[in-house]
């Protein structure tokens, strides 16, 4: 995904990646501690860590949906199509409501959560690197 970093920088970058997913990053004490460790690095190392984080966030934004969600969408589409083709028309409404509506709501929730997490990481990246000198 992104170029490899030496172990000390990789540990700091991984910690930063974890912080990017935090919903309350601006209120976190971990943000201040991470920024102190980040600004203590040499300028070249700061650039390497910042580039790694930016590339990781960009790679996450390019991946539209996780593989499990894509497989689940395909399975749900096949199940719904099969039910609509094979079931008695009078039973289709009941089957849709009790069998297919819950997975569709789960899909919608998963898609919304995934997109929200991507936007959160993008927003937190600017906050995380704000201490970059």
PLY file of the C-alpha trace (Angstrom):
ply
format ascii 1.0
element vertex 133
property float x
property float y
property float z
element edge 132
property int vertex1
property int vertex2
end_header
0.00 0.00 0.00
2.56 2.57 1.12
6.35 2.51 1.27
7.82 0.79 4.29
9.19 2.85 7.12
11.92 1.95 9.62
10.53 0.34 12.78
10.51 3.44 15.06
8.82 5.54 12.36
6.47 2.71 11.46
5.33 2.41 15.08
4.63 6.15 15.21
2.83 6.05 11.85
0.70 3.08 12.96
-0.20 4.92 16.15
-1.17 7.92 14.01
-3.29 5.67 11.76
-5.11 4.38 14.84
-5.72 7.94 16.00
-7.15 8.85 12.59
-10.09 6.53 13.25
-10.90 8.18 16.59
-14.17 10.10 16.62
-13.04 12.37 19.47
-9.50 13.03 18.32
-9.60 16.77 19.05
-10.44 16.06 22.71
-7.89 13.30 23.10
-4.74 13.55 25.21
-3.20 11.02 22.83
-3.28 13.66 20.08
-0.98 15.98 22.05
1.40 13.17 22.94
1.52 11.96 19.33
2.16 15.49 18.05
4.99 15.96 20.57
6.65 12.75 19.40
6.04 13.74 15.77
7.54 17.24 16.11
10.55 15.77 17.96
11.49 13.89 14.78
13.91 15.26 12.23
12.31 17.17 9.35
13.02 14.34 6.90
11.40 11.77 9.19
8.39 14.04 9.70
7.94 14.17 5.94
8.21 10.39 5.66
5.60 9.78 8.37
3.28 12.47 6.96
3.59 11.01 3.45
2.89 7.51 4.76
-0.26 8.69 6.55
-1.46 10.69 3.54
-0.91 7.75 1.19
-2.65 5.38 3.59
-5.69 7.66 3.84
-5.74 8.09 0.06
-5.53 4.32 -0.44
-8.43 3.86 1.97
-10.49 6.40 0.04
-9.86 4.59 -3.24
-11.19 1.33 -1.81
-14.88 2.02 -2.15
-16.21 -0.78 0.02
-14.63 -3.73 1.82
-14.69 -7.11 0.08
-17.11 -8.65 2.59
-19.63 -5.91 1.87
-19.34 -6.39 -1.90
-19.92 -10.14 -1.50
-22.87 -9.51 0.79
-24.45 -7.15 -1.76
-24.07 -9.75 -4.52
-25.57 -12.48 -2.33
-28.49 -10.27 -1.29
-29.18 -9.35 -4.92
-29.24 -13.02 -5.97
-31.50 -13.94 -3.05
-33.95 -11.14 -3.77
-34.02 -11.93 -7.49
-34.59 -15.62 -6.77
-37.37 -14.88 -4.32
-39.12 -12.51 -6.70
-38.90 -15.02 -9.55
-39.79 -18.19 -7.65
-42.25 -17.18 -4.93
-45.98 -16.84 -5.13
-46.82 -13.15 -5.70
-49.00 -13.06 -2.57
-46.11 -14.26 -0.40
-43.50 -11.92 -1.84
-44.39 -8.98 0.41
-44.14 -11.03 3.59
-40.88 -12.69 2.55
-39.40 -9.33 1.58
-40.36 -7.74 4.88
-39.17 -10.54 7.17
-36.30 -12.07 5.20
-34.76 -9.47 2.89
-35.44 -6.13 4.56
-33.17 -6.81 7.59
-30.10 -7.62 5.42
-30.82 -4.59 3.25
-30.91 -2.39 6.35
-27.66 -3.99 7.51
-26.13 -3.19 4.12
-27.26 0.40 4.32
-25.85 0.73 7.83
-22.52 -0.82 6.80
-22.20 1.47 3.77
-22.99 4.56 5.86
-20.53 3.49 8.58
-17.79 2.83 6.00
-18.22 6.20 4.28
-18.36 7.98 7.65
-15.13 6.31 8.76
-13.37 7.39 5.54
-14.52 11.00 5.98
-13.46 10.91 9.63
-9.94 9.76 8.72
-9.67 12.47 6.07
-10.78 15.16 8.52
-8.55 13.88 11.32
-5.49 13.78 9.06
-5.36 17.58 8.95
-5.81 17.74 12.72
-3.14 15.11 13.34
-0.55 16.82 11.15
-1.40 20.33 12.41
1.60 20.21 14.72
3.97 19.64 11.78
6.53 22.36 11.86
0 1
1 2
2 3
3 4
4 5
5 6
6 7
7 8
8 9
9 10
10 11
11 12
12 13
13 14
14 15
15 16
16 17
17 18
18 19
19 20
20 21
21 22
22 23
23 24
24 25
25 26
26 27
27 28
28 29
29 30
30 31
31 32
32 33
33 34
34 35
35 36
36 37
37 38
38 39
39 40
40 41
41 42
42 43
43 44
44 45
45 46
46 47
47 48
48 49
49 50
50 51
51 52
52 53
53 54
54 55
55 56
56 57
57 58
58 59
59 60
60 61
61 62
62 63
63 64
64 65
65 66
66 67
67 68
68 69
69 70
70 71
71 72
72 73
73 74
74 75
75 76
76 77
77 78
78 79
79 80
80 81
81 82
82 83
83 84
84 85
85 86
86 87
87 88
88 89
89 90
90 91
91 92
92 93
93 94
94 95
95 96
96 97
97 98
98 99
99 100
100 101
101 102
102 103
103 104
104 105
105 106
106 107
107 108
108 109
109 110
110 111
111 112
112 113
113 114
114 115
115 116
116 117
117 118
118 119
119 120
120 121
121 122
122 123
123 124
124 125
125 126
126 127
127 128
128 129
129 130
130 131
131 132
